[in-house]
Amino acid sequence: MAQDTIWNTVSVAEAWRPLLSPDERVAILLPSDIVPVADLVAGVCEYLDLAHIRAYPFATGISSWDRLEAMWRTFRPTTVFVAPGVALQFTRVLAQRDQLEDIGGSVSKLMLLGEVNTPPFRRRLAQWWQSAAYDASYGSTETGTLAATCLDGYQHLLPAATYFELDTGREVVPLEGEGTGRLVSTPLNAYGRPLLRLDTGDEVSVRQDCSCGSTAPVVTVHGRASDGLLVRGAPLSVRSVEEVVYGSTDATGYLLEVDKSGDYARLLLERGFRTDREGESTARDLVQQRSEELLGLRWDSVVFVNSLPTNTKSGASQKSWKRSNIRQMEAA
């Protein structure tokens, strides 16, 4: 197991090396218990000899938002590894304290990992923090890291560490050039827990010729087919819903409420920290308009709320979109 961990850490460190300068100060806002993603990032920092500190704000009794803010002012991190939900909540806390500009002044890169994040979300987060936001890596506890981001913001598969295939629905074929399908992986350095042709369940698109110059295949992860949702005949996915939420509003989170039959769906949006409540009626109309255009769905209602449940924010423990952002309602 130790050998497996070391191989994975070195593989990821070399992939991230072009993004991390020798004088980086790294803050790791990730858990390290059941999902040991913080251990991976700390290992990468040790391998690259980078100053780093761990501070997961949802570790009850250890880190708090106050303590995190105090650490920030002393350490002044330049790169932050953080789960998307945690980034949202920290942004809200700092904005409510009118400290976002000051605290975010030292940060040049937000490295998001631990759960699903989408381009509209990254664009919104980058705007708030005035920094670059990357989808840092892709993988699982079982397989280790399968892909890592490049300087141009695209994820590249790590073929030196894993043999990849695609399940096209008709057959499983070697990953060559371009293609779409479910990703099948065989880790080459997993000695403690060897795996052979593991179907990840993730729908992906693969292409070559990234602008960064890397020859490793570029992968776009569309998510698990099982994470899709059908409401009144309209297929919903995390990418399509977040294109509406983060592309049309300043919301700092969302929750879908649906019934078992798929005939009812309400969208709850967490009020942004700069939102004018008098403009919420116009914002709701825009969300409905964009939802009809992009999703083919009109919500039964769109409601702005002051805050959402913690499981939409705590990050990295809820990798499933259905578990973190969808609540099934029981019929009365």
Secondary structure, DSSP 8 states (H G I E B T S, - for coil): -HHHHHHHHHHHHHHHGGG--TT-EEEEE---SSS-HHHHHHHHHHHHT-EEEE--TTSTTT--HHHHHHHHHHH--SEEEE-HHHHHHHHHHHHHTT-HHHHGGG--EEEE-SS---HHHHHHHHHHHTSEEEE-EEEETTTEEEEEE-TTS-EEE-TTTEEEEEE-SS-EEE--SSEEEEEEEEESS-SSS--SSEEEEEEEEEE---TT---S-EEEEEEEGGG-EEETTEEE-HHHHHHHHHHH---S-EEEEEETTS--EEEEEE--TT--GGGHHHHHHHHHHHHHHHTS---SEEEEES---GGGTS-SS---HHHHHEEEE---
